[in-house]
């Protein structure tokens, strides 16, 4: 008997908060799986040659995927797709884009495989020849993933445009499941290359879940090679500056990889492990809210509703900052506990742990910047302005690379975290000021008032968190996994409660709305419990 996919396909989500909640919840599950993945990798290999090669192998395939697909999707495809009102136009544009972008993607990946042995030494010139051979072997396999992820990302753009965020948000979960399968079950059969085959398996999962969803909407693939199509040409026009911006950003990542390759063994792995932890709250709150509000921002620009645009931007910015302030406090104060709990096992020794949490400390200073940047960038894209983020990104990346060269001789791998934070803060300031200058007020008055309250609550939270951490540590010790877990758990919960209580007493809208939403979700269960108790008494 056929099972309808419809029951797994909820109605379009019109609320920004609801959409962001769906994306954040799925992102949380995905990030938990990613943390579990990193724990497995760190435990098996430690911060050494294998993980250095593994993380280096991602760089070239990721560069190709970001240049060809991500730039076109974020800057061009979704706004052009939304502007087309008829489903027939939607599917024609989708098929034309898949055909052209897919052909180009396959061609670039195919040529890159042929020259990978020449490219890898340019990526990591400080690696030994054995290490470079491992990078090349992993990279050749991983070139399959940008092709699969490219097709999947285009279908994901369709789902975002239709606000079908639930299915769209499941794809990264399946991607990480594939990588975990590779780490746990494929390594015994394929050796280190099992890590790369796990990445490919994850990309297959990522593609299939979105394929089923878009087919449910009525899409069917047809080969359409129409380079003269108006929408396709507009996507191409809009994507060029965004692609250049991504190219600069990715080139910055490549340059940091080059710098890390000359540092001590495991430096690239340490920076990537710290970065993966750092990007958890950014994905949960920054990216999820930016993705959720982007279709609405685009609609307001199309309708020339500037007040509506300003309202959605301001309220979304406040929501992001509301969540990111306590995350910054936790990452700064409990950085050692976080790293020791998540990564501190097996081959991941104390030296690896210290370098990772020190890098995470410096990264945490720019959490607010990296969380707001996705919203600012998509605000420009809503206006079909892709050049400004490119220019600001160029400046930010230049600052990052310059500071990394200056600081690395003094601080080693930790300097990469310092430089990344400095560049991120410069970029968010530049984007905000430019967006305001070009398009007017962004509702800063409400944002500044909210930020002052969030900061006040965050400072009180920091005192409470530090006090509980010190007290619990002196009582249970800090030698075992259980003691570290208990220390981190009580300190974080106590700090978060303080943060929430302070804002609630201030009658801050974001905490009031959060509490109200939680009450609505809990009330049905309370009513059900009361009804059952009354039934027992009859």
N, C-alpha and C positions, 0 to 999 in steps of 0.2 A: 504494500500500500504506500502510495506517495505521501510524503510529509511536506506540507506547504511551508515555504520559507517565510510566508507572510507573518506568521506568529512571532518570528524573531526580528521583525522589521517594524519598530514603533513608528508612530506618526511623527512628522517633522516637528522639531523642537523650536518654538518661536521665542522663548525666553532666553536672554543672554545668560542669566545665572543658571538656568536649567541646563542649557547647552554646555556651559563651562563646567558644571558639576559632573555631567556625563563624561566629558573629555577628561576632567581631572581624576575622576574615579578610575576610568580605564587606564589613564596615564599612571596613576598610583600603582595599580596592579602590574602594569608593564615595568615600572621602575623597580618594584619589589623583585620581580623576576630578574631584572638587570642586575640588581644588587646581589641576588642569589647566584647569578652567573659569574659576577666578579669574584664572589667569595670562593666559588669552585675553582676558578682560574688562579686566584692568588694562593689558595691552599695547595693546589697541585704543582704550580710552577714557581711561586714567589715572584718578587720583582726582579726578574733576570732576563736572560737572552731570549727565552721563548716568548714571553709576553711583550718584550720590546719588538720582536719580529711580528707578532700577531697584530699589535696596534699600528705598527708602521704599514702593514699590508693593507689596512683599511684606507689609507690616505688617497691613493690614486683612483680606485673605484669610487670612493666618496666624492672626489673632485669631479669626476665625469658626471656622476648622478646629479650633483648640485648645479653644475654649469648648464646641463642640457634640460633637465626636468624641473628642478625646484624653482629656478628663476622664472621659467615660463608659467608655472602654476601659480605661484604666489603673486606675481606682478601682472600677469596677463590673462591666463585662462579663466580664472574664477570671475573677475569683473566682466569679461567679454561674454562668458557663458550666462551670467545673470542678466546682462543687457538683452540677450536674445530671449524673446517671450514665448516662442512656440517650441514644443518638444521636438518637432521635426528639425528645427534649427539646432537645438541642443545636440541631438544625436549626430547630425551631419558634422558639426564642429568637432565633437568628441572623436568621431571616426577619422576625420581628416587630420586632427592633431596626433592621435595615436599612430596613424600610418606614417606621417612625416617624421615625428619625433622618434618613433620606434626604429625606423630605418636608420636614422642618423646615429642613434644610440648603439644599435647593434654594430654598425660600421666602425664607430670610434672604439668600442670595446674590443672588436676583432683585431683591429690594427694595433691597439695597445698591448694585447697579449703577445703579438709578434715581437714587440720591442721592449717587453717588460724587463729583460735582463740589462738593458741599457738605461732604463728609467730609474730602477731601484737604487743604484749607486749615487744618483743625483739627489734622491730623497733622503738617504741616510749615509752620507759619505764617511761618517765616523765609525760605522759598523765594520766588524771583521768580515772576511769573505764568507765564512761559514754562516754568519748571521744574515748576510745579504742573500745568500742562496735560499735560506729559509723564508725570507721576506718575498723573494721572487716566486717560490713554489706556492705560498699561500695567496699571493696576489693574483696569480693566473687563475686559480679556482674562484676567487672572490669576484672576478670580472663578470661572472654570471649574475651576481646579485644586483648590480645597477640596472641591468636589462629588465629583470623581473620587478624590481622596485619602481622602475620608471613607469611601466604599464600600470602597476598598482597605484602609484601616486596620481596618475591622470584620472583613474576611476575614483580615487579618494577625493579629488577636486570636484567631481560630479556630486558625490555624496555630501560634501560640505555645502555646495551651492543649493542643494535640496534640503539642507539642514538635517540630514540623516546622520547625526553625529554619533549615534550609538554604535552602528556597525563600523563606521569610519574609525572609531576609537578602539575597536577590538583588534585591528590589524597589528599595531605594535606589540600587543600581548603575544599573538601567535608568532611574530618575528622572534621575540626573545625565547619563546618555547623551543623553536628550532635550534637556536644557538646553544641552549642548555642541553638539548638532546645530543648535539655535536660534542659538547664538552664531556658529557657523562658516558655516552655509548659509542660514539664514532672514533674517538681517540684510540681505544684498544684495537680497532680494526685498521685504521688508516694512519695511525701515529699522529704527529702534530698537525698534518693536513686535515685531520678530522675536525679541527676548529673551523677551518675554512668551509668544509662541506656543511657544517652546522649553520653557518651564515647563509649559505645558499638554500638550505632547507627552510630556514626562517623566512627568506624572501619568497619562497614558494607559498608558504602559509599566508604571508602578508597579502600576496596577490589573490589567492583563491577566495578568501573571505570577502574581499571587496568586489570581486568578479560576480559572485552570487548575488550580492546586494544590488549592484547596478543593473544586472539582468532583470531583477525583480521590478525595477523602475520602468522597464520597457526597452532598454538599450540592447541592440544586437550589433556585433561588429560587422562592418563592411569595409573593404579596402577602398579608400578614397584618397587619391593623390591629386589634390587641388591646391596648388601653390598660389593661385590667384584669388582664393576665397578671402573675402573682406575680413572676416573674423580672425582667420589664421594669420593674415598679414598684420592685423592690429596686435595680436599676441606677440608676433615676432618683433614689432616695433617697441612694445612695452617691455619685452623681456631682455632686450639688449643691455640697458643700463643695469637692470637687476642681475643679469648674468655676469656682467663686469664686476659688480659689487660682490657677488658671491665668489667670483674668481679671485678678487683681491683678498677676501676673507679666507678662502681656502688656501690661497697662496701664503697667507700669514700663518695658517696652521702648518703648512708644509715647512715654512721657514723655522717655526718653533721646533718641528720634528728634526730638522737639520741641526739646530742648536743642541737639542737633547741628545742627538746621536754622538756628540763629542764629549758628553758628560759621563759620569760613572755608569757602570752596568746597572740596568733597571730604571734609569731616570725617565725614559719615555713611558714605561709602564706606570711608574709612580704618578707622573703628571696626568696620565689618562685615567687612572683609578680615582685620583682626587677630583678630576673634572667630572667623572661620571656621578659621583656623590653630589657635587656642587650643582649639577643640572637637574637633580630630582625636583627641588621646589620650583625651579624655573619652568620645567615642563608642566608641573602640577598647576601652577597658578599663572605664570606669565604667558606661556604659549597657549594654554587651554582657554583663557579669557580672550586672548588676541584672536584665536581661531573662531571662537564663538561669536565675537562682535563684528568680525570682518565683513560678512555679508550685509549686516545692517548698516555699517558705515558706508559701504559701497552704495546701498540703496538710498541713503540720505543724500549722498553726493549727486546721484542721478536725479533725485527729486529736488535738488537745490535747497534742501532743508538744513540750513547751517546750524540752527538752534538744536535740531534733533541730533546732528553730528556731534556738536559740542556736548550735549547731554550724555550721549552714549560713551564718548571718549572719557569725559570726566568721571562718570560713575564707574567705568571699567578700571580706570587708573587707580581710583580709591580702593576698589576691591582687591586689586593686585597688591598694592602697598599694604593693605590691612593684613594680608596673609604673609607677605614676604618679610615684614619686620620681625615677627617672632621667630621665623625660620633663620634669620640672620643671627639673632641672639643665640639660638640653640647651636648653630653651626660653629659660632665663635667660642662659646663657653664649653660646649660638650664635644669639641672636635676630636679629642683623644678617645673619648668613650665611643663615639660613632665609628671611628676607624678600627678600633680594637674589636668592637662587637661584630662589625660587618666583614672585615678583612683579616683580622689578626688570628690566623690559624695556619697549621701545616707549615709550608715552606715560606710563608710570609712572616719574616722575623721582626725583631724589635726595631732594627735600623730602618727597615722598610716602613714600619708603622709610624715612626717619628717623622720621617721625611714626608709621608703622605699627609699626616694631620697638620704639619706645619704649612704645607702647600695649600691645604684646604682652608687654613686660617686666613691666609692672604686672599684667596679666592672669595671668601665669604664677604669681604668688604664691598664687592661689586655685585652681590646678589640682587639688590634693588635695581641696578642698572640693566643687567641682563634680563630681568623680569619685565621691565618696562619697554625695552627696545623692540620686542615683537609687536606691541601695540602701536608704537610710534611709526615703525616701518610700514605696517599695514594701513595706517592712517594716510600716509603718503600714497600708497598703492590705490586706496579708495578714490583718490583724486587723479589717478592714473599718472602719478608723478614718480617715476623710478630713478630719475637722475640724481635728485637730492640725496636719498639714502646712499647712493653710490659714492658721491663726493665726501659725505660725512664719514662713511665707512672707510674710505681711503685714508683719511686723516687718523681715525681711531686705530686702524691696523698699523699704520706707520709708527704711531706712538707706542703701541704694544711691542713691535719688533725692536724699536730703538731702545726702549727700556730693558728688554730682555738681553740685548747685547751688552748694555752697560752694567746690569746687575748680576748676570750669571757668574762672572769671575769672583764675585764676593759671596754669593749665597747659593750657588749651584742650582739644582732643580727647583728649589723654593722660589728662585727669582722669576721663573716662568709664571707662577701664580701671582706674584707682585705685578709683573708687567701686564698680564692679562687684565687684572683689575683696574690698573691705571688707564689702559686703553678703553675699557668698557665704560668707565665713568666719563671719560672725555667724549665718547661717542653718544651717550644718552643726553648729555648736556647740549651737544651740537644739534642732535635731531630735534630735541624739544624746542630750542630757541628758533631753529629754522622753520619748524612747523607752525609755530605761533606767528612768526614774522610773515610767512606766506599766506596763512589762512585765518589769522585772527585769534582771539582769545580761545583758550582750551578749557575754561572753567577753573583757572588756577586758584582762585580765591578759596573755593570749596576744597580743593586738593591740599592747599597749604594748611588750612585749618585742621583737616583730617590728619595730615602728616604730623603736625605738632602734637596731636593727641596720641597718635600711634607711637611716636617717639617717646613721649612721656611714659606711656604704658610699657614700652619696650625696655626703658631704663629700669623701671621698677621690677620688671620681669627678670632682667639680668641680675639684679641684686639677690632676688629670691632663688633663682636657678643656681647661682654660684654658692649661696649659703647652704642650700640643700645638698648640692654636690659635695661640698667640703664635709658637711656633717655626716652624710651617709657613708662617704669614703673613709672617714675616721672610725666609723662603727663596724662596717662590714669588710673593709680592706679594698684593695684594688688589684689583687693577684689572680683572681679566677674570672672566668667568663660570667658566672652567675653574679658575682659581686659587682663587676663592671656594668652588667645589664641592669641590676637593681639600682645602682647609683644613677645611671643615665635615665632610667624610667621615672624614678621619683623626682629627680631634678627637673626633667622636661615637663612632666605633668604639673608639678607645683608652679613652675614658671608660666606655663600656658594658662593655668587657672588665674594667676595674678593678672596677666595681660587681659584676659576676658573680663574679669571683675572690674578692673579700672575703667575699661572702655564702656562697660555696661552702666557704671555709676555716672559716667559722662554723657550717657544717652547717645552714644555714637551710633549712627544709622547702620553701619555695617554689622556690628555685633547684635543690634536689636533685630535686624532682618535674619541673621543667622540663627538666633535663638528662636525666633518665631517660626522659621522654616523647620527647625528640629522638632518643635512642639507639634506642628502639623503632621509630621511623619510618625511621631511617637503616639499621638492621641488615638489612632485606630487600634493600636495594640492594647492601650489602656482600657478603651471601651470594650474590646473583645474580652479582656481579662475580667472586667466587672460583670459583663453579661454571663460569663461562665460561672462566676461565683454566685450570681443570683439564681442561675438555673440549678445549681447544686442545692440551694436552700429550699427549692420548691418540693 
